[in-house]
Amino acid sequence: MNLSNTLFYLTAQAEGQAASGGGLTSFLPLILIFVIFYFLLIRPQKQKQKKLRSQVEAMKIGDKVITAGGIHGLVTSVKKQSISVKVDNNVKIEFEKGSIATVISKDSSAPAPAPAPEPESKPETTDSNDGSDKTKTEESNRDAFQRDK
């Protein structure tokens, strides 16, 4: 017998045997996968949407917002379906409330992220016999420039 005949024979043998649990055991893995997807994907997304919806409804003048398009601004007026956002001096844009992705309340207790400290670069002179005053930082800048070409 070749491999395909053996597979057909084994498949026919398996179909002849009745499942002891009936139809429920064949759907159990599918049900388990749906439950896992619900708790890992669907439920957290719904909670996030509910939180954002409540933040948008509680939005007031002076709050900072980020739109779905990535525009950062300050809320200057709130209407029933839209808000006006100040993005620069004398520049106001009106958005639908549904296009707001993040609301940062002005009375939020979360501190703003501190800017990263600038690394201190002390020029170190190299000891060379020819008397040149090149520093290691100048050499590394030259190397970086040549690498970028």
N, CA and C atoms as a LAMMPS dump frame, in Angstrom:
ITEM: TIMESTEP
0
ITEM: NUMBER OF ATOMS
447
ITEM: BOX BOUNDS ff ff ff
-5.0000000000000000e+02 5.0000000000000000e+02
-5.0000000000000000e+02 5.0000000000000000e+02
-5.0000000000000000e+02 5.0000000000000000e+02
ITEM: ATOMS id mol type element x y z
1 1 1 N 0.837 -1.186 0
2 1 2 C 0 0 0
3 1 3 C 0.88 1.246 0
4 2 1 N 0.411 2.228 -0.712
5 2 2 C 1.166 3.474 -0.68
6 2 3 C 0.589 4.413 0.38
7 3 1 N 1.168 5.538 0.505
8 3 2 C 0.809 6.464 1.585
9 3 3 C -0.618 6.969 1.452
10 4 1 N -1.075 7.304 0.246
11 4 2 C -2.425 7.842 0.083
12 4 3 C -3.483 6.799 0.435
13 5 1 N -3.261 5.544 0.074
14 5 2 C -4.22 4.499 0.437
15 5 3 C -4.279 4.318 1.941
16 6 1 N -3.129 4.397 2.594
17 6 2 C -3.086 4.266 4.048
18 6 3 C -3.856 5.4 4.718
19 7 1 N -3.685 6.627 4.214
20 7 2 C -4.401 7.771 4.789
21 7 3 C -5.903 7.627 4.591
22 8 1 N -6.339 7.199 3.409
23 8 2 C -7.772 7.01 3.174
24 8 3 C -8.335 5.93 4.099
25 9 1 N -7.569 4.863 4.316
26 9 2 C -8.006 3.778 5.184
27 9 3 C -8.159 4.266 6.618
28 10 1 N -7.162 5.023 7.105
29 10 2 C -7.218 5.535 8.48
30 10 3 C -8.335 6.555 8.657
31 11 1 N -8.592 7.362 7.632
32 11 2 C -9.669 8.345 7.713
33 11 3 C -11.022 7.649 7.772
34 12 1 N -11.186 6.615 7.002
35 12 2 C -12.438 5.866 7.019
36 12 3 C -12.633 5.192 8.365
37 13 1 N -11.568 4.688 8.961
38 13 2 C -11.646 4.066 10.281
39 13 3 C -12.078 5.099 11.326
40 14 1 N -11.516 6.32 11.246
41 14 2 C -11.834 7.361 12.224
42 14 3 C -13.275 7.838 12.067
43 15 1 N -13.793 7.884 10.861
44 15 2 C -15.175 8.317 10.655
45 15 3 C -16.157 7.282 11.152
46 16 1 N -15.755 6.044 11.155
47 16 2 C -16.651 4.981 11.613
48 16 3 C -16.861 5.013 13.108
49 17 1 N -15.917 5.55 13.852
50 17 2 C -16.044 5.612 15.302
51 17 3 C -16.836 6.848 15.681
52 18 1 N -17.806 6.685 16.558
53 18 2 C -18.629 7.806 17.005
54 18 3 C -17.91 8.545 18.126
55 19 1 N -18.01 9.862 18.114
56 19 2 C -17.396 10.661 19.173
57 19 3 C -18.198 10.494 20.447
58 20 1 N -17.511 10.303 21.56
59 20 2 C -18.205 10.045 22.811
60 20 3 C -18.896 11.289 23.363
61 21 1 N -18.366 12.48 23.084
62 21 2 C -18.952 13.705 23.616
63 21 3 C -19.963 14.341 22.689
64 22 1 N -20.183 13.815 21.548
65 22 2 C -21.125 14.387 20.602
66 22 3 C -20.533 15.597 19.915
67 23 1 N -21.375 16.559 19.537
68 23 2 C -20.947 17.737 18.792
69 23 3 C -20.272 18.793 19.646
70 24 1 N -20.494 18.744 20.954
71 24 2 C -19.928 19.769 21.825
72 24 3 C -18.401 19.694 21.876
73 25 1 N -17.845 18.508 21.903
74 25 2 C -16.386 18.393 21.979
75 25 3 C -15.709 18.885 20.709
76 26 1 N -16.379 18.828 19.583
77 26 2 C -15.764 19.338 18.366
78 26 3 C -15.785 20.866 18.329
79 27 1 N -16.733 21.487 19.045
80 27 2 C -16.797 22.953 19.084
81 27 3 C -16.062 23.546 20.281
82 28 1 N -15.624 22.711 21.198
83 28 2 C -14.946 23.205 22.396
84 28 3 C -13.683 24.007 22.084
85 29 1 N -12.789 23.58 21.194
86 29 2 C -11.619 24.419 20.878
87 29 3 C -12.007 25.771 20.265
88 30 1 N -13.029 25.775 19.423
89 30 2 C -13.486 27.023 18.823
90 30 3 C -14.046 27.979 19.875
91 31 1 N -14.797 27.44 20.811
92 31 2 C -15.352 28.266 21.896
93 31 3 C -14.225 28.803 22.769
94 32 1 N -13.244 27.956 23.048
95 32 2 C -12.104 28.374 23.866
96 32 3 C -11.314 29.488 23.187
97 33 1 N -11.107 29.392 21.894
98 33 2 C -10.393 30.437 21.15
99 33 3 C -11.17 31.75 21.198
100 34 1 N -12.503 31.697 21.053
101 34 2 C -13.311 32.912 21.112
102 34 3 C -13.222 33.565 22.491
103 35 1 N -13.257 32.761 23.556
104 35 2 C -13.157 33.311 24.914
105 35 3 C -11.81 33.995 25.112
106 36 1 N -10.735 33.381 24.627
107 36 2 C -9.4 33.978 24.756
108 36 3 C -9.335 35.296 23.979
109 37 1 N -9.856 35.329 22.757
110 37 2 C -9.868 36.564 21.972
111 37 3 C -10.685 37.641 22.672
112 38 1 N -11.804 37.251 23.283
113 38 2 C -12.632 38.241 23.963
114 38 3 C -11.863 38.907 25.095
115 39 1 N -11.21 38.125 25.929
116 39 2 C -10.524 38.708 27.088
117 39 3 C -9.206 39.384 26.73
118 40 1 N -8.57 38.983 25.648
119 40 2 C -7.297 39.598 25.292
120 40 3 C -7.426 40.757 24.313
121 41 1 N -8.443 40.766 23.463
122 41 2 C -8.542 41.791 22.434
123 41 3 C -9.811 42.635 22.518
124 42 1 N -10.956 42.008 22.541
125 42 2 C -12.219 42.736 22.424
126 42 3 C -12.531 43.552 23.674
127 43 1 N -12.464 42.935 24.845
128 43 2 C -12.82 43.625 26.088
129 43 3 C -11.914 44.823 26.387
130 44 1 N -10.571 44.693 26.296
131 44 2 C -9.725 45.867 26.555
132 44 3 C -9.971 47.011 25.565
133 45 1 N -10.254 46.682 24.295
134 45 2 C -10.518 47.724 23.304
135 45 3 C -11.81 48.459 23.634
136 46 1 N -12.834 47.733 24.058
137 46 2 C -14.096 48.382 24.435
138 46 3 C -13.907 49.292 25.645
139 47 1 N -13.121 48.838 26.62
140 47 2 C -12.862 49.675 27.797
141 47 3 C -12.111 50.94 27.414
142 48 1 N -11.153 50.825 26.505
143 48 2 C -10.391 51.987 26.052
144 48 3 C -11.3 52.979 25.32
145 49 1 N -12.186 52.47 24.464
146 49 2 C -13.109 53.344 23.743
147 49 3 C -14.069 54.039 24.704
148 50 1 N -14.535 53.319 25.717
149 50 2 C -15.454 53.896 26.695
150 50 3 C -14.76 55.008 27.492
151 51 1 N -13.504 54.789 27.866
152 51 2 C -12.748 55.8 28.61
153 51 3 C -12.532 57.051 27.754
154 52 1 N -12.159 56.866 26.473
155 52 2 C -11.949 58.005 25.579
156 52 3 C -13.252 58.767 25.367
157 53 1 N -14.365 58.052 25.202
158 53 2 C -15.662 58.705 25.003
159 53 3 C -16.024 59.566 26.215
160 54 1 N -15.762 59.049 27.435
161 54 2 C -16.07 59.835 28.632
162 54 3 C -15.142 61.051 28.746
163 55 1 N -13.87 60.907 28.339
164 55 2 C -12.945 62.038 28.37
165 55 3 C -13.354 63.113 27.372
166 56 1 N -13.804 62.71 26.19
167 56 2 C -14.22 63.681 25.182
168 56 3 C -15.474 64.416 25.645
169 57 1 N -16.397 63.7 26.278
170 57 2 C -17.612 64.361 26.772
171 57 3 C -17.305 65.318 27.927
172 58 1 N -16.283 65.025 28.728
173 58 2 C -15.919 65.874 29.867
174 58 3 C -14.907 66.95 29.496
175 59 1 N -14.582 67.068 28.215
176 59 2 C -13.584 68.033 27.763
177 59 3 C -14.074 69.463 28.013
178 60 1 N -13.129 70.322 28.406
179 60 2 C -13.488 71.719 28.657
180 60 3 C -12.389 72.628 28.113
181 61 1 N -12.655 73.909 28.118
182 61 2 C -11.709 74.888 27.595
183 61 3 C -10.428 74.839 28.422
184 62 1 N -9.3 74.832 27.718
185 62 2 C -7.996 74.796 28.37
186 62 3 C -7.354 73.423 28.357
187 63 1 N -8.105 72.378 28.019
188 63 2 C -7.524 71.039 27.934
189 63 3 C -6.677 70.917 26.676
190 64 1 N -5.663 70.096 26.758
191 64 2 C -4.843 69.816 25.581
192 64 3 C -5.38 68.551 24.937
193 65 1 N -5.386 68.527 23.595
194 65 2 C -5.883 67.365 22.864
195 65 3 C -4.907 66.986 21.754
196 66 1 N -4.995 65.728 21.354
197 66 2 C -4.279 65.231 20.191
198 66 3 C -5.329 64.589 19.299
199 67 1 N -5.372 65.007 18.04
200 67 2 C -6.363 64.469 17.122
201 67 3 C -5.881 63.157 16.528
202 68 1 N -6.775 62.488 15.816
203 68 2 C -6.417 61.236 15.152
204 68 3 C -5.377 61.478 14.07
205 69 1 N -5.318 62.684 13.538
206 69 2 C -4.322 63.029 12.531
207 69 3 C -2.994 63.436 13.111
208 70 1 N -2.9 63.531 14.443
209 70 2 C -1.637 63.855 15.085
210 70 3 C -1.442 65.325 15.398
211 71 1 N -2.49 66.133 15.291
212 71 2 C -2.382 67.565 15.569
213 71 3 C -2.552 67.799 17.068
214 72 1 N -1.601 68.483 17.676
215 72 2 C -1.646 68.824 19.09
216 72 3 C -2.181 70.243 19.225
217 73 1 N -3.03 70.473 20.22
218 73 2 C -3.54 71.821 20.405
219 73 3 C -4.232 71.998 21.731
220 74 1 N -4.711 73.209 21.932
221 74 2 C -5.377 73.622 23.155
222 74 3 C -6.832 73.932 22.83
223 75 1 N -7.759 73.39 23.601
224 75 2 C -9.182 73.582 23.344
225 75 3 C -9.564 75.015 23.689
226 76 1 N -10.189 75.719 22.716
227 76 2 C -10.615 77.097 22.955
228 76 3 C -12.125 77.217 23.073
229 77 1 N -12.872 76.313 22.449
230 77 2 C -14.33 76.317 22.622
231 77 3 C -14.869 74.915 22.368
232 78 1 N -15.935 74.592 23.104
233 78 2 C -16.556 73.279 22.994
234 78 3 C -18 73.47 22.572
235 79 1 N -18.386 72.819 21.476
236 79 2 C -19.763 72.85 20.999
237 79 3 C -20.364 71.468 21.154
238 80 1 N -21.596 71.295 20.688
239 80 2 C -22.269 70.016 20.841
240 80 3 C -21.563 68.902 20.062
241 81 1 N -21.223 69.139 18.81
242 81 2 C -20.611 68.118 17.967
243 81 3 C -19.15 68.397 17.614
244 82 1 N -18.641 69.586 17.912
245 82 2 C -17.287 69.933 17.496
246 82 3 C -16.584 70.754 18.573
247 83 1 N -15.281 70.903 18.378
248 83 2 C -14.472 71.735 19.276
249 83 3 C -13.535 72.58 18.43
250 84 1 N -13.139 73.718 18.973
251 84 2 C -12.126 74.549 18.32
252 84 3 C -10.817 74.359 19.068
253 85 1 N -9.753 74.149 18.302
254 85 2 C -8.441 73.87 18.885
255 85 3 C -7.462 74.926 18.403
256 86 1 N -6.744 75.53 19.352
257 86 2 C -5.706 76.5 19.016
258 86 3 C -4.405 75.722 18.834
259 87 1 N -3.85 75.792 17.624
260 87 2 C -2.624 75.058 17.335
261 87 3 C -1.4 75.958 17.291
262 88 1 N -1.59 77.274 17.093
263 88 2 C -0.491 78.225 17.057
264 88 3 C -1.09 79.593 17.35
265 89 1 N -0.259 80.614 17.413
266 89 2 C -0.772 81.959 17.63
267 89 3 C -1.705 82.329 16.486
268 90 1 N -2.899 82.764 16.812
269 90 2 C -3.926 83.187 15.858
270 90 3 C -4.321 82.096 14.862
271 91 1 N -4.114 80.831 15.189
272 91 2 C -4.525 79.732 14.317
273 91 3 C -5.433 78.795 15.121
274 92 1 N -6.698 78.757 14.729
275 92 2 C -7.672 77.88 15.379
276 92 3 C -8.284 76.981 14.32
277 93 1 N -8.433 75.714 14.66
278 93 2 C -9.021 74.735 13.756
279 93 3 C -10.204 74.095 14.468
280 94 1 N -11.273 73.877 13.731
281 94 2 C -12.451 73.241 14.312
282 94 3 C -12.462 71.765 13.914
283 95 1 N -12.648 70.881 14.911
284 95 2 C -12.654 69.435 14.707
285 95 3 C -13.955 68.845 15.216
286 96 1 N -14.346 67.727 14.619
287 96 2 C -15.435 66.931 15.162
288 96 3 C -14.928 66.246 16.423
289 97 1 N -15.809 66.022 17.378
290 97 2 C -15.386 65.377 18.614
291 97 3 C -14.899 63.944 18.367
292 98 1 N -15.4 63.315 17.334
293 98 2 C -15.004 61.946 17.038
294 98 3 C -13.582 61.811 16.545
295 99 1 N -12.971 62.915 16.131
296 99 2 C -11.596 62.839 15.629
297 99 3 C -10.558 63.066 16.722
298 100 1 N -10.983 63.181 17.964
299 100 2 C -10.049 63.369 19.078
300 100 3 C -9.533 62.001 19.51
301 101 1 N -8.212 61.852 19.566
302 101 2 C -7.592 60.58 19.942
303 101 3 C -7.17 60.561 21.406
304 102 1 N -6.739 61.718 21.94
305 102 2 C -6.269 61.786 23.323
306 102 3 C -6.66 63.127 23.924
307 103 1 N -7.101 63.094 25.174
308 103 2 C -7.416 64.325 25.907
309 103 3 C -6.497 64.383 27.11
310 104 1 N -5.785 65.506 27.253
311 104 2 C -4.91 65.723 28.4
312 104 3 C -5.511 66.872 29.19
313 105 1 N -6.108 66.559 30.317
314 105 2 C -6.804 67.559 31.109
315 105 3 C -5.81 68.54 31.719
316 106 1 N -6.22 69.807 31.808
317 106 2 C -5.291 70.813 32.355
318 106 3 C -5.115 70.643 33.851
319 107 1 N -6.089 70.047 34.552
320 107 2 C -5.952 69.818 35.982
321 107 3 C -5.545 68.375 36.263
322 108 1 N -4.882 67.776 35.307
323 108 2 C -4.377 66.416 35.465
324 108 3 C -3.245 66.414 36.475
325 109 1 N -3.218 65.396 37.314
326 109 2 C -2.163 65.324 38.322
327 109 3 C -0.896 64.686 37.778
328 110 1 N -0.955 64.137 36.575
329 110 2 C 0.237 63.509 35.988
330 110 3 C 1.21 64.589 35.528
331 111 1 N 2.438 64.536 35.984
332 111 2 C 3.403 65.55 35.563
333 111 3 C 3.814 65.336 34.112
334 112 1 N 4.196 66.41 33.492
335 112 2 C 4.672 66.325 32.112
336 112 3 C 6.008 65.609 32.11
337 113 1 N 6.277 64.838 31.059
338 113 2 C 7.563 64.137 31.032
339 113 3 C 8.727 65.113 30.973
340 114 1 N 9.716 64.847 31.804
341 114 2 C 10.882 65.724 31.873
342 114 3 C 11.749 65.499 30.642
343 115 1 N 12.308 66.567 30.093
344 115 2 C 13.176 66.381 28.933
345 115 3 C 14.437 65.627 29.336
346 116 1 N 14.928 64.841 28.421
347 116 2 C 16.131 64.06 28.694
348 116 3 C 17.326 64.995 28.823
349 117 1 N 18.18 64.749 29.808
350 117 2 C 19.347 65.628 29.973
351 117 3 C 20.303 65.461 28.799
352 118 1 N 20.882 66.577 28.407
353 118 2 C 21.845 66.58 27.308
354 118 3 C 23.134 65.931 27.792
355 119 1 N 23.711 65.043 27.024
356 119 2 C 24.982 64.454 27.453
357 119 3 C 26.085 65.494 27.384
358 120 1 N 26.905 65.479 28.401
359 120 2 C 27.997 66.443 28.452
360 120 3 C 29.129 65.941 27.579
361 121 1 N 29.554 66.765 26.681
362 121 2 C 30.672 66.371 25.816
363 121 3 C 31.861 67.269 26.126
364 122 1 N 32.806 66.7 26.829
365 122 2 C 34.025 67.434 27.163
366 122 3 C 35.066 67.102 26.11
367 123 1 N 35.559 68.095 25.433
368 123 2 C 36.589 67.784 24.446
369 123 3 C 37.864 67.346 25.151
370 124 1 N 38.325 66.184 24.772
371 124 2 C 39.563 65.666 25.361
372 124 3 C 40.652 65.782 24.314
373 125 1 N 41.736 66.356 24.727
374 125 2 C 42.841 66.514 23.774
375 125 3 C 43.632 65.225 23.719
376 126 1 N 44.103 64.937 22.545
377 126 2 C 44.926 63.738 22.373
378 126 3 C 46.387 64.113 22.507
379 127 1 N 47.106 63.218 23.068
380 127 2 C 48.553 63.452 23.196
381 127 3 C 49.215 62.927 21.93
382 128 1 N 49.647 63.843 21.115
383 128 2 C 50.342 63.429 19.903
384 128 3 C 51.689 64.131 19.848
385 129 1 N 52.61 63.526 19.209
386 129 2 C 53.969 64.05 19.155
387 129 3 C 54.119 65.177 18.151
388 130 1 N 53.189 65.28 17.184
389 130 2 C 53.36 66.315 16.169
390 130 3 C 52.792 67.667 16.608
391 131 1 N 52.167 67.769 17.786
392 131 2 C 51.723 69.057 18.296
393 131 3 C 50.365 69.497 17.787
394 132 1 N 49.576 68.618 17.203
395 132 2 C 48.238 69.019 16.729
396 132 3 C 47.276 69.072 17.908
397 133 1 N 46.308 69.987 17.832
398 133 2 C 45.344 70.178 18.906
399 133 3 C 43.966 69.614 18.551
400 134 1 N 43.921 68.535 17.845
401 134 2 C 42.624 67.935 17.51
402 134 3 C 42.061 67.26 18.753
403 135 1 N 40.784 67.337 18.883
404 135 2 C 40.133 66.667 20.011
405 135 3 C 39.487 65.382 19.534
406 136 1 N 39.185 64.531 20.489
407 136 2 C 38.548 63.261 20.147
408 136 3 C 37.152 63.499 19.577
409 137 1 N 36.462 64.525 20.075
410 137 2 C 35.113 64.784 19.567
411 137 3 C 35.165 65.255 18.123
412 138 1 N 36.173 66.048 17.78
413 138 2 C 36.294 66.483 16.386
414 138 3 C 36.579 65.292 15.479
415 139 1 N 37.4 64.383 15.96
416 139 2 C 37.707 63.2 15.168
417 139 3 C 36.473 62.332 14.989
418 140 1 N 35.685 62.179 16.06
419 140 2 C 34.485 61.347 15.952
420 140 3 C 33.444 62.014 15.056
421 141 1 N 33.366 63.358 15.088
422 141 2 C 32.44 64.056 14.191
423 141 3 C 32.865 63.882 12.741
424 142 1 N 34.163 63.951 12.484
425 142 2 C 34.665 63.769 11.133
426 142 3 C 34.367 62.35 10.669
427 143 1 N 34.576 61.365 11.538
428 143 2 C 34.308 59.978 11.187
429 143 3 C 32.827 59.772 10.897
430 144 1 N 31.961 60.381 11.7
431 144 2 C 30.526 60.241 11.485
432 144 3 C 30.127 60.888 10.179
433 145 1 N 30.742 62.037 9.841
434 145 2 C 30.414 62.703 8.584
435 145 3 C 30.836 61.859 7.394
436 146 1 N 32.014 61.254 7.473
437 146 2 C 32.495 60.425 6.375
438 146 3 C 31.65 59.167 6.236
439 147 1 N 31.148 58.659 7.343
440 147 2 C 30.298 57.487 7.297
441 147 3 C 28.957 57.781 6.652
442 148 1 N 28.431 58.995 6.846
443 148 2 C 27.127 59.37 6.305
444 148 3 C 27.151 59.627 4.806
445 149 1 N 28.334 59.805 4.22
446 149 2 C 28.41 60.108 2.786
447 149 3 C 27.892 58.982 1.961
